[in-house]
Structures are given as C-alpha cells and as structure tokens.
C-alpha cells in the first residue's frame, strides 16, 4: 500500500497543470494497456510510467513552443 502512495503522490503533483494533464491521461491509458498485456499486476505500473513519459514529452514540447514564441516576437 505504501508503494501505491509513493507512486500516486508525484503523479498527482505532475498532473496539476491542465495543459499537461492531457498528456498524462493519454500516456497512462497507453501504459496501462501495455502493462496489462505484459502480465498480471503490471497495468498500474504501466499507467504510472506512461503518465510520467507523456508528461515529460508534453512539458518539453511546451518549453520549446515558449522558446519559439520568444524568438519570433
């Protein structure tokens, strides 16, 4: 039970931004399905990892977009 809490708290903190929550939901769905096919009990871990990866991807994309906006005026 502690493990779930340790995984859930950072994920909740990461998904606080509405823009990046969309990526987390998409990643969690894809990771959950992938984890389900890997074996019993891996769906939750897959969802957590998928959320983290998608969140990172969308955060990097948003940062690049801000940089482009600064250079173009």
PyMOL commands that set and color helices and strands:
alter all, ss='L'
color gray80, all
select helices_A, chain A and resi 2-14+18-38+42-72
alter helices_A, ss='H'
color red, helices_A
deselect
rebuild
show_as cartoon
